[in-house]
């Protein structure tokens, strides 16, 4: 008798081939035309799937099972990053300035593998499985938001899940947690307005660089002195641009940064807390400022019962030695848009190993994955497709 493990192992070469093709041909968000064409062509080779294009650069495959059950959405993001790859292996990026530096090539190959398994035996699936190959996860407002708000993708969906490969976890490890899993990634823009002049006579100027440096330093007190110690908040100024040459004090300094939170009330308060500091510092030094704040993706909060189901699936699929409870991360994910419409949970699969030199951090120009993690991802999502569609209607209560 052929087992699911046997079926997944038989896909090993195909999974690697898909992933390497995608890695060689990366496209950044909202430009994934060739990627979407490739995914659509592969899906149309699989019997029993209804394939469509909800947007120009996303692909949807739908499989209707053989008996009543839930409607499940499985998601893989397909976009790359504007990063120049530094790897030297033969399947490195062939497109200058673009790279799969976050593992989305692996996510896409994994969901193609799941589609292949499900299409080969649709009778084993109760309910309906929708597989969305989503564009533009890396670029706000995000492809998920567009799909949720402007298409009927989520109509009738009872539950949603997806995964992210994680180079900081051992290859094949699965991590899941209920509740808060990933933070809301918001953006702050600050322009400090001073008075320029000669670098030899700073007393005749209002130096926006000196004032901006004080703004950066004092913003650290937002976290340490204005937020409870047990509340999670990150304020990181990551961009500071000012000046043109060595002997001219400029008029302005431009600062940008990221603000990460889990709690909705703290997220609402964060702009006020940050602007208060900017106002106080600039006024104290005779400068002024412009302030902008952009709310990004929502915090990703896993539904308890879905996370519990995924935990059980992981223990059965990879075993307790390859499972651990996840810790929350301050990274952001537009998967949260789907969770506004249906219960669900997101989880990680480890892709790091010394053998594959795949422990580089995400978004690094040397990032890659241990391709053995592709099989783990397929096994997890395939098992989730069978389990989470297994009961008609909504929550199972487990």
C-alpha positions as CSV (number, residue, x, y, z in Angstrom):
1,X,0.0,0.0,0.0
2,X,1.3,3.4,-1.0
3,X,1.5,5.8,2.0
4,X,1.3,9.6,2.1
5,X,5.0,9.6,3.0
6,X,5.8,7.5,-0.1
7,X,3.7,9.9,-2.3
8,X,5.6,12.9,-0.9
9,X,9.0,11.2,-1.4
10,X,8.1,10.5,-5.0
11,X,7.6,14.3,-5.4
12,X,11.1,15.1,-4.1
13,X,12.7,15.8,-7.4
14,X,9.7,17.7,-8.7
15,X,9.6,19.9,-5.6
16,X,13.3,20.8,-6.0
17,X,12.8,21.5,-9.7
18,X,9.9,23.8,-9.1
19,X,11.7,25.7,-6.3
20,X,14.9,26.1,-8.4
21,X,13.0,27.4,-11.4
22,X,11.3,29.9,-9.2
23,X,14.5,30.9,-7.5
24,X,16.2,31.6,-10.8
25,X,13.3,33.7,-12.0
26,X,12.3,36.0,-9.1
27,X,9.8,38.8,-9.5
28,X,9.0,41.5,-6.9
29,X,5.5,42.3,-5.6
30,X,2.8,43.2,-8.1
31,X,5.1,42.2,-11.0
32,X,4.9,38.4,-10.7
33,X,3.5,37.9,-14.2
34,X,5.9,35.2,-15.3
35,X,5.7,33.5,-11.9
36,X,1.9,33.4,-12.0
37,X,2.0,32.1,-15.6
38,X,4.3,29.3,-14.5
39,X,2.2,28.4,-11.5
40,X,-1.0,28.4,-13.6
41,X,0.6,26.2,-16.3
42,X,1.7,23.7,-13.7
43,X,-1.7,23.6,-12.0
44,X,-3.4,23.0,-15.3
45,X,-1.5,19.8,-15.7
46,X,-3.2,18.5,-12.6
47,X,-6.7,16.9,-13.0
48,X,-9.7,17.9,-11.0
49,X,-8.6,21.5,-10.3
50,X,-10.4,24.6,-11.3
51,X,-7.8,27.2,-12.0
52,X,-8.3,31.0,-12.2
53,X,-6.5,34.3,-11.8
54,X,-8.2,36.4,-9.1
55,X,-5.7,39.2,-10.0
56,X,-3.2,39.6,-12.8
57,X,-0.4,38.2,-10.6
58,X,-2.1,35.7,-8.4
59,X,-3.4,32.2,-9.1
60,X,-6.2,30.2,-7.4
61,X,-6.7,26.5,-7.7
62,X,-9.9,24.9,-6.2
63,X,-10.5,21.2,-5.5
64,X,-14.0,20.1,-4.5
65,X,-13.9,17.0,-2.3
66,X,-16.1,13.9,-2.4
67,X,-18.3,14.6,0.6
68,X,-19.6,17.5,2.7
69,X,-17.1,19.4,4.8
70,X,-15.5,22.7,5.5
71,X,-14.0,25.1,2.9
72,X,-10.3,25.5,3.6
73,X,-8.0,28.2,2.2
74,X,-4.3,27.3,1.8
75,X,-2.0,30.1,1.0
76,X,1.5,30.5,-0.5
77,X,3.1,33.8,-1.2
78,X,5.0,34.0,-4.5
79,X,6.8,37.3,-4.6
80,X,10.6,38.0,-4.3
81,X,12.6,40.9,-2.8
82,X,14.6,43.7,-4.4
83,X,17.8,42.2,-3.3
84,X,21.0,41.4,-5.4
85,X,21.8,37.8,-4.8
86,X,25.3,36.9,-3.6
87,X,24.9,33.1,-3.8
88,X,27.0,31.3,-6.5
89,X,25.1,28.1,-7.0
90,X,23.9,27.4,-10.5
91,X,20.2,28.2,-9.9
92,X,20.9,31.6,-8.4
93,X,18.8,34.5,-9.6
94,X,19.0,35.4,-13.2
95,X,17.3,38.7,-12.7
96,X,19.5,41.6,-11.5
97,X,18.2,43.3,-8.4
98,X,15.6,40.6,-7.5
99,X,16.0,37.5,-5.3
100,X,13.9,35.0,-3.4
101,X,15.6,36.0,-0.2
102,X,12.7,35.0,2.1
103,X,11.7,31.5,1.0
104,X,8.6,32.3,-1.1
105,X,10.0,30.1,-3.9
106,X,9.9,27.2,-1.4
107,X,6.3,28.1,-0.3
108,X,5.1,28.1,-3.9
109,X,6.8,24.7,-4.6
110,X,5.2,23.3,-1.4
111,X,1.7,24.3,-2.3
112,X,2.2,23.1,-5.9
113,X,3.1,19.7,-4.3
114,X,0.0,19.7,-2.1
115,X,-2.1,20.5,-5.2
116,X,-0.5,17.6,-7.0
117,X,-1.3,15.2,-4.1
118,X,-4.8,16.3,-3.7
119,X,-5.6,16.2,-7.4
120,X,-4.4,12.6,-7.6
121,X,-7.0,11.5,-5.0
122,X,-9.7,14.0,-4.7
123,X,-12.1,11.5,-3.0
124,X,-10.0,11.6,0.1
125,X,-10.8,15.3,0.7
126,X,-14.1,16.3,2.3
127,X,-15.4,19.8,1.7
128,X,-13.4,22.2,-0.6
129,X,-9.8,23.2,-0.7
130,X,-8.8,26.6,-2.2
131,X,-5.1,27.1,-2.8
132,X,-4.2,30.7,-3.4
133,X,-0.7,31.6,-4.8
134,X,-0.6,35.1,-3.5
135,X,1.3,38.1,-4.9
136,X,3.0,41.0,-3.1
137,X,3.3,39.8,0.5
138,X,6.5,41.9,0.9
139,X,4.9,45.2,-0.3
140,X,2.2,47.1,1.6
141,X,-0.7,47.2,1.6
142,X,-0.1,43.6,0.6
143,X,-1.6,41.1,-1.9
144,X,-3.7,39.5,0.8
145,X,-5.6,42.7,1.5
146,X,-6.3,43.1,-2.2
147,X,-7.6,39.5,-2.6
148,X,-9.7,39.8,0.6
149,X,-11.2,43.2,-0.3
150,X,-11.5,43.1,-4.1
151,X,-12.2,39.4,-5.0
152,X,-14.6,36.8,-3.7
153,X,-11.7,34.6,-2.5
154,X,-12.9,34.4,1.1
155,X,-16.6,34.0,0.4
156,X,-17.7,30.8,2.2
157,X,-14.2,30.0,3.7
158,X,-14.5,28.3,7.1
159,X,-10.8,28.1,8.0
160,X,-7.4,29.2,6.6
161,X,-3.8,28.1,7.1
162,X,-0.4,28.6,5.6
163,X,3.3,28.3,6.5
164,X,6.6,30.1,6.3
165,X,10.0,28.5,6.0
166,X,12.3,29.7,8.8
167,X,16.1,29.6,8.3
168,X,16.7,30.1,12.0
169,X,15.1,26.7,12.8
170,X,16.5,23.3,12.0
171,X,15.3,21.9,8.7
172,X,12.1,19.9,9.2
173,X,11.2,21.4,12.6
174,X,7.6,22.6,12.9
175,X,6.5,25.3,15.3
176,X,3.0,26.4,16.1
177,X,1.4,28.6,18.7
178,X,-2.1,29.8,19.6
179,X,-2.8,33.5,19.9
180,X,-0.4,36.3,19.1
181,X,2.3,35.0,16.6
182,X,3.5,38.0,14.5
183,X,3.4,41.7,15.1
184,X,1.8,44.6,13.2
185,X,4.5,46.3,11.2
186,X,3.8,50.0,11.0
187,X,6.0,52.8,9.6
188,X,6.9,56.2,11.0
189,X,8.2,59.2,8.9
190,X,9.8,62.2,10.5
191,X,11.3,65.3,8.9
192,X,13.3,67.5,11.3
193,X,13.3,71.1,10.0
194,X,16.2,73.3,11.2
195,X,18.2,76.2,9.7
196,X,21.1,75.5,7.6
197,X,24.4,77.3,7.3
198,X,28.2,77.0,7.4
199,X,29.7,74.1,9.3
200,X,32.2,76.5,10.8
201,X,29.5,78.6,12.5
202,X,26.9,76.2,14.0
203,X,25.8,78.9,16.4
204,X,24.1,80.6,13.4
205,X,22.1,77.5,12.6
206,X,19.6,75.0,14.0
207,X,21.4,71.8,13.2
208,X,18.8,69.2,12.1
209,X,21.4,66.4,12.3
210,X,22.1,67.1,16.0
211,X,18.4,67.4,16.7
212,X,17.6,64.3,14.7
213,X,20.2,62.4,16.7
214,X,18.4,63.5,19.9
215,X,15.1,62.3,18.5
216,X,16.5,58.9,17.8
217,X,18.0,58.6,21.3
218,X,14.9,59.8,23.1
219,X,12.6,57.6,21.1
220,X,14.1,54.7,23.0
221,X,12.4,56.0,26.1
222,X,9.0,55.4,24.5
223,X,9.6,51.7,25.0
224,X,11.5,51.8,28.3
225,X,9.5,54.5,30.1
226,X,6.0,54.8,28.6
227,X,5.0,51.2,28.0
228,X,4.5,48.5,30.5
229,X,7.4,46.1,30.7
230,X,5.2,43.1,29.8
231,X,3.8,44.8,26.7
232,X,5.6,44.2,23.4
233,X,6.7,47.3,21.5
234,X,9.6,47.8,19.1
235,X,10.6,51.3,17.8
236,X,13.5,51.1,15.4
237,X,14.7,54.1,13.4
238,X,16.3,52.5,10.4
239,X,16.8,55.5,8.0
240,X,18.6,58.8,8.7
241,X,19.3,61.0,5.7
242,X,20.7,64.5,5.8
243,X,23.3,66.8,4.3
244,X,25.2,67.0,1.0
245,X,28.8,67.8,1.9
246,X,31.3,68.1,4.8
247,X,31.1,71.8,5.5
248,X,27.4,72.6,5.1
249,X,24.9,72.2,7.9
250,X,21.7,71.3,6.1
251,X,18.1,72.5,6.6
252,X,16.5,69.2,7.2
253,X,17.0,65.6,8.3
254,X,14.7,62.8,7.2
255,X,14.1,59.8,9.5
256,X,12.1,56.7,9.0
257,X,11.6,53.6,11.1
258,X,9.4,50.6,11.9
259,X,7.1,50.2,14.9
260,X,6.0,46.7,15.9
261,X,3.1,45.8,18.3
262,X,0.7,43.0,19.1
263,X,-1.9,44.8,21.3
264,X,-4.5,46.9,19.3
265,X,-4.7,49.5,22.0
266,X,-0.9,49.9,22.3
267,X,-0.8,50.1,18.5
268,X,-3.4,52.9,18.6
269,X,-1.4,54.8,21.2
270,X,2.0,54.4,19.5
271,X,1.8,57.3,17.1
272,X,0.9,59.7,19.9
273,X,3.7,58.5,22.1
274,X,6.3,58.8,19.3
275,X,5.1,62.3,18.1
276,X,5.1,63.6,21.7
277,X,8.9,62.8,21.9
278,X,9.5,64.4,18.4
279,X,7.6,67.5,19.4
280,X,9.4,67.9,22.7
281,X,12.9,67.4,21.3
282,X,12.4,69.7,18.3
283,X,10.8,72.5,20.3
284,X,13.6,72.3,22.9
285,X,16.2,73.0,20.2
286,X,14.3,75.6,18.1
287,X,13.5,73.2,15.3
288,X,10.2,72.1,13.8
289,X,9.0,68.8,12.3
290,X,6.7,67.0,9.9
291,X,5.3,63.7,11.2
292,X,3.7,60.8,9.3
293,X,2.6,57.4,10.4
294,X,1.4,54.5,8.3
295,X,-0.5,51.5,9.7
296,X,0.7,48.4,8.0
297,X,-0.5,44.8,8.3
298,X,-2.6,43.8,11.3
299,X,-1.0,41.7,14.0
300,X,-1.2,38.0,13.2
301,X,-3.3,36.3,15.9
302,X,-3.8,32.6,15.5
303,X,-7.1,31.1,16.3
304,X,-6.7,28.8,19.3
305,X,-8.6,25.8,18.0
306,X,-6.9,25.8,14.6
307,X,-3.5,26.1,16.2
308,X,-4.4,23.1,18.4
309,X,-5.3,21.1,15.3
310,X,-2.1,22.0,13.6
311,X,-0.2,21.0,16.7
312,X,-1.8,17.6,16.6
313,X,-1.1,17.3,12.9
314,X,2.6,18.1,13.5
315,X,2.9,15.6,16.3
316,X,1.4,12.9,14.0
317,X,3.3,14.0,10.9
318,X,6.8,14.9,12.0
319,X,6.8,13.5,15.6
320,X,7.4,15.2,18.9
321,X,11.2,15.3,18.2
322,X,10.6,17.7,15.3
323,X,7.9,19.9,17.0
324,X,8.1,22.8,19.4
325,X,5.9,25.5,20.6
326,X,6.6,28.8,18.8
327,X,7.6,32.1,20.4
328,X,6.0,35.3,19.1
329,X,8.0,37.2,16.6
330,X,8.0,41.0,15.9
331,X,8.1,40.2,12.2
332,X,4.9,41.1,10.2
333,X,2.8,39.1,7.7
334,X,-0.1,40.0,5.5
335,X,-1.6,36.6,6.2
336,X,-3.3,38.5,9.0
337,X,-5.8,39.9,6.4
338,X,-7.3,36.4,5.9
339,X,-7.7,36.0,9.7
340,X,-10.0,39.0,9.7
341,X,-12.5,36.9,7.7
342,X,-12.1,33.4,9.0
343,X,-10.5,31.4,11.8
344,X,-7.1,30.1,11.1
345,X,-3.5,29.7,12.0
346,X,0.0,30.3,10.5
347,X,3.0,28.2,11.3
348,X,6.7,27.8,10.6
349,X,8.7,25.0,9.1
350,X,12.5,25.0,9.7
351,X,14.8,25.3,6.7
352,X,18.2,25.9,8.3
353,X,21.1,23.5,8.1
354,X,24.9,23.7,8.0
355,X,25.0,21.2,5.2
356,X,22.9,23.4,2.9
357,X,24.6,26.6,4.2
358,X,21.0,27.8,4.9
359,X,21.2,29.5,8.2
360,X,21.5,33.0,6.7
361,X,18.8,35.4,8.0
362,X,15.8,36.2,5.9
363,X,16.3,39.1,3.4
364,X,20.0,38.5,3.4
365,X,21.7,38.2,-0.1
366,X,23.1,34.8,0.8
367,X,19.7,33.4,2.0
368,X,18.7,29.9,0.8
369,X,16.9,26.9,2.2
370,X,17.6,23.3,2.9
371,X,15.4,21.7,0.2
372,X,14.5,18.8,2.5
373,X,12.2,21.2,4.3
374,X,10.0,21.2,1.2
375,X,8.8,17.7,1.9
376,X,8.0,18.6,5.5
377,X,5.9,21.5,4.3
378,X,4.0,19.3,1.8
379,X,3.3,16.7,4.5
380,X,2.0,19.3,6.9
381,X,-0.3,21.2,4.5
382,X,-1.6,18.0,2.9
383,X,-2.5,16.6,6.3
384,X,-4.1,19.9,7.2
385,X,-6.2,19.8,4.1
386,X,-7.6,16.4,5.1
387,X,-8.1,17.3,8.8
388,X,-9.4,20.9,8.6
389,X,-11.9,20.1,5.9
390,X,-13.2,17.1,7.8
391,X,-16.2,18.6,9.5
392,X,-19.0,20.7,7.8
393,X,-19.7,24.2,9.0
394,X,-17.4,26.2,11.2
395,X,-15.4,25.6,14.4
396,X,-14.9,22.1,15.6
397,X,-14.7,23.1,19.2
398,X,-11.5,21.1,19.7
